Amino acid sequence: MSIHENLLGGPAPTHLPDDPEPRELLAGGTPPADVAAKYPTSSLAWAQLADEAYERGRVIESYAYARTGYHRGLDALRRAGWKGHGPVPFEHEPNRGFLRALHALARAAQSIGEQEEYERCSSFLRDSSQTAADTLG
């Protein structure tokens, strides 16, 4: 038996590769728009843009930023071997950009009355990482 074998029979957790440059720039105070322009595949930059737009009451912009981060994250997950379901642990820091974008997309969808999208994204977030769902609200 492998130490990494999933005893529940489900897919193994997906861990995105680390991409520290965008995270470090954001942590250092670089505006998220500048980071997204330099690293357009960074879900974290798009998620941060979504959060900032939402906080300013710009829900449609938040929705668009979140959707971009979500799709960039899906692309990265697929490249990492994800097959469309299974754990995406929040505890693995490189996964957090995708999970934050997914949360932001659910939040914005709910704000504009797009109930099906809200429910789908909320379920996807819980199914991917209960920790993310609990942490992000």
C-alpha positions as CSV (number, residue, x, y, z in Angstrom):
1,M,0.0,0.0,0.0
2,S,1.3,3.4,-0.9
3,I,1.5,6.1,1.7
4,H,-0.5,8.4,-0.6
5,E,-3.2,5.9,-1.4
6,N,-6.7,7.3,-0.9
7,L,-8.4,4.8,1.4
8,L,-11.9,6.1,0.5
9,G,-11.5,5.2,-3.1
10,G,-11.9,8.8,-4.4
11,P,-9.5,10.8,-6.5
12,A,-6.3,11.9,-4.9
13,P,-6.1,15.6,-3.8
14,T,-4.9,18.0,-6.5
15,H,-2.0,20.3,-5.5
16,L,-1.3,23.1,-8.0
17,P,2.4,23.9,-8.6
18,D,3.7,26.8,-6.6
19,D,4.0,30.1,-8.5
20,P,5.4,32.4,-5.8
21,E,6.1,35.5,-7.8
22,P,2.4,36.8,-8.1
23,R,1.8,35.9,-4.4
24,E,4.9,37.7,-3.3
25,L,4.1,40.8,-5.4
26,L,0.6,40.9,-3.9
27,A,1.9,40.4,-0.4
28,G,4.3,43.3,-1.0
29,G,1.6,45.7,-2.0
30,T,1.7,45.6,-5.8
31,P,-1.8,46.4,-7.1
32,P,-3.6,43.3,-8.2
33,A,-4.3,44.8,-11.6
34,D,-0.6,45.1,-12.2
35,V,0.0,41.5,-11.0
36,A,-2.8,40.2,-13.2
37,A,-1.4,42.1,-16.2
38,K,2.1,40.6,-15.6
39,Y,0.8,37.1,-14.6
40,P,-2.6,36.7,-16.3
41,T,-2.8,33.0,-15.3
42,S,-2.7,33.9,-11.6
43,S,-6.0,33.0,-10.1
44,L,-4.9,34.7,-6.9
45,A,-4.5,38.1,-8.6
46,W,-8.0,37.8,-10.2
47,A,-9.5,36.7,-6.9
48,Q,-8.0,39.7,-5.2
49,L,-9.4,42.0,-8.0
50,A,-12.8,40.4,-7.5
51,D,-12.6,41.0,-3.7
52,E,-11.6,44.6,-4.1
53,A,-14.4,45.3,-6.7
54,Y,-17.0,43.6,-4.5
55,E,-15.9,45.7,-1.5
56,R,-16.4,48.8,-3.6
57,G,-19.9,47.7,-4.6
58,R,-18.9,46.9,-8.2
59,V,-20.5,43.5,-8.3
60,I,-20.5,43.0,-12.0
61,E,-16.8,43.8,-12.2
62,S,-16.3,41.4,-9.2
63,Y,-18.2,38.7,-11.1
64,A,-16.1,39.2,-14.2
65,Y,-12.8,39.1,-12.3
66,A,-13.9,36.1,-10.3
67,R,-14.9,34.2,-13.5
68,T,-11.5,34.9,-15.0
69,G,-9.7,33.6,-11.9
70,Y,-12.0,30.6,-11.8
71,H,-11.3,29.6,-15.4
72,R,-7.6,30.2,-15.1
73,G,-7.7,28.0,-12.0
74,L,-9.6,25.2,-13.9
75,D,-7.0,25.3,-16.6
76,A,-4.2,24.9,-14.0
77,L,-6.1,22.1,-12.2
78,R,-6.5,20.2,-15.4
79,R,-2.7,20.6,-16.2
80,A,-2.0,19.3,-12.7
81,G,-4.0,16.1,-13.4
82,W,-7.4,17.0,-11.9
83,K,-10.2,15.1,-13.7
84,G,-13.2,17.4,-12.8
85,H,-13.8,16.3,-9.3
86,G,-12.0,15.5,-6.1
87,P,-10.2,17.4,-3.3
88,V,-8.4,20.7,-3.9
89,P,-7.0,21.3,-0.4
90,F,-7.1,24.9,0.9
91,E,-4.2,23.9,3.1
92,H,-1.9,23.8,0.0
93,E,-1.3,27.5,-0.5
94,P,-1.0,27.5,-4.3
95,N,-4.6,26.1,-4.5
96,R,-6.0,29.2,-2.6
97,G,-6.2,31.5,-5.6
98,F,-8.5,29.1,-7.4
99,L,-10.6,28.5,-4.3
100,R,-10.8,32.2,-3.5
101,A,-11.9,32.9,-7.1
102,L,-14.6,30.2,-6.9
103,H,-15.9,31.7,-3.6
104,A,-15.9,35.2,-5.2
105,L,-17.8,33.9,-8.2
106,A,-20.5,32.3,-5.9
107,R,-20.7,35.5,-3.9
108,A,-21.1,37.8,-6.9
109,A,-23.6,35.4,-8.6
110,Q,-25.8,35.4,-5.4
111,S,-25.6,39.2,-5.4
112,I,-27.0,39.5,-8.9
113,G,-29.7,36.9,-8.3
114,E,-28.0,34.1,-10.4
115,Q,-29.2,31.4,-7.9
116,E,-28.2,28.4,-10.0
117,E,-24.7,29.7,-10.5
118,Y,-24.4,30.5,-6.8
119,E,-25.5,27.1,-5.7
120,R,-23.3,25.3,-8.3
121,C,-20.2,27.3,-7.2
122,S,-21.0,27.0,-3.5
123,S,-21.3,23.2,-3.8
124,F,-18.2,23.0,-5.9
125,L,-16.3,25.0,-3.2
126,R,-17.5,22.7,-0.4
127,D,-16.8,19.6,-2.5
128,S,-13.3,20.8,-3.3
129,S,-12.4,22.0,0.2
130,Q,-14.7,22.2,3.2
131,T,-11.8,24.1,4.9
132,A,-12.0,26.8,2.1
133,A,-15.8,27.0,2.4
134,D,-15.5,27.4,6.2
135,T,-12.6,29.9,6.0
136,L,-13.9,32.1,3.1
137,G,-17.5,32.1,4.4
